[in-house]
Amino acid sequence: MPKPESLSHADAAVLCDGVLTSWHFLRNLGQVQSGDRVLVLGGSGSLGSAAVQIAAAMGADVSATCSARNADLVASLGATRVIDYTSEDALRPGAGYDVIFDTVGVASFSAAKPALAEAGRYLCPVLTMGRLPAILLSSLVGRKRALFAAAGLEKPQRLRAMLSEILTRIDQGRLSPVMDRIYPLSDLVEAHAYVEAGHKRGNVVVM
């Protein structure tokens, strides 16, 4: 797809990662509706910062976890409740979330299940051998579901359609990629070290 003139190269570079993945999981898999209660685990990362904005724009009541230093950022993105994961358990039984989007794979379906509503959906883009049985079993037993479908395996025309919707939201001012740092290619090692330290906010781009 052609890059819109209004979009910087850095912002365009991250659309097919956290933004597109979060859009796919929340809209296509989670089928988030206005009024749904959504919990985003990892609200300040690449996927999480996009997910909070996307869910809020869909009319959901959004809660999100992050560290205390990122609370203001996550609240500004549209989270009505910000949970400091170092001092509070976001997955309390009976919380009644319609969708739990575990952007970083910190939980499991069994851990998230008590916090889901009766027909709640647990979404996680981090597919492991431990999560695969939960995905299969939940499709057969009960109403709560663990769901996974890789955005990168979608057909090109479907990906273009999703990106077109994302660009529309960006033009409307309802979605904006969160940029932490932009590194030149010569600083690739430094960029990787910064990301692996686990303290980035939103996206890191190497150009």
HELIX and SHEET records of a PDB file:
HELIX    1   1 HIS A    9  VAL A   14  1                                   6    
HELIX    2   2 LEU A   15  VAL A   19  3                                   5    
HELIX    3   3 LEU A   20  TRP A   23  1                                   4    
HELIX    4   4 HIS A   24  LEU A   29  3                                   6    
HELIX    5   5 SER A   46  ALA A   57  1                                  12    
HELIX    6   6 ALA A   68  ASN A   70  5                                   3    
HELIX    7   7 ALA A   71  SER A   76  1                                   6    
HELIX    8   8 PHE A  109  ALA A  112  1                                   4    
HELIX    9   9 LYS A  113  ALA A  115  5                                   3    
HELIX   10  10 ARG A  131  SER A  138  1                                   8    
HELIX   11  11 ALA A  151  LEU A  153  5                                   3    
HELIX   12  12 PRO A  156  ASP A  171  1                                  16    
HELIX   13  13 LEU A  185  ASP A  187  5                                   3    
HELIX   14  14 LEU A  188  GLU A  196  1                                   9    
SHEET    1   A 6 ARG A  81  ASP A  84  0                                        
SHEET    2   A 6 ASP A  61  CYS A  66  1                                        
SHEET    3   A 6 ARG A  37  LEU A  41  1                                        
SHEET    4   A 6 TYR A  97  ASP A 102  1                                        
SHEET    5   A 6 LEU A 116  LEU A 123  1                                        
SHEET    6   A 6 ARG A 145  LEU A 147  1                                        
SHEET    1   B 2 MET A 179  TYR A 183  0                                        
SHEET    2   B 2 ASN A 203  VAL A 206  1                                        
END                                                                             
